[in-house]
């Protein structure tokens, strides 16, 4: 009978001891989270790593290929002046399987949400009519060997650009820094 009482008491004691250990760990985690949040509160949104190594130009040609990649992922332009962007599809797969476009999104637009909406917009070359207010400019959807040019004037800021063809936006993306 004493053994039966001893086993639950031991289990209760171990449970209490483990809970006490977890509360200490939670306090430690909270402290480190607060520290990292404070560190991240610096103006990281306005700086893009590596931008200092990118030439400032308002004329760019970006290539999309059959490996679902843009050849340029970071573009630096002068804000307030016209920017010419040319997209070339240098791949060989048909447009229906590997079409590419270049969509410049407004700052703060969630790329994943936009990409999900775009994948449902085949009738409009994967430019969702429901999200037109999220777009600064876009090229047409290109097949192999095709190219399209857009001209846009950007205010100072950081703009994401993607290919909105289904499944491409996760890999085919980059940033435009207008300064």
Buried (B, 14 or more C-beta within 10 A) or exposed (E): EEEEEEEEEEEEEEEEEEEEEEEEEEEEEEEEEEEEEEEEEEEEEEEBEEBEEBEEEBEBEBBBBBEBBBEBBBBBBBBEEEBBBBBBBBBEEEBEEBBBBBBBBBBEBEBEEBBBBBBEBEEEBBBBEEBEEBBBBBBBBBBBEBBBEBEBBBEEBBBBBBBBBBEBBEEBBBBBBBB
